[in-house]
């Protein structure tokens, strides 16, 4: 999952095909969810 996110973030906007631009919202939601879950997990795992 992380590899897909990194690949997506490395894309230039000009390189994204028109057919894939419709899926950007979904990908952004997946990235936001992934980051929020991992951020919450890292905060709870670092607690004493």
Beta strands, then each sheet from edge to edge (+ up, - down):
end
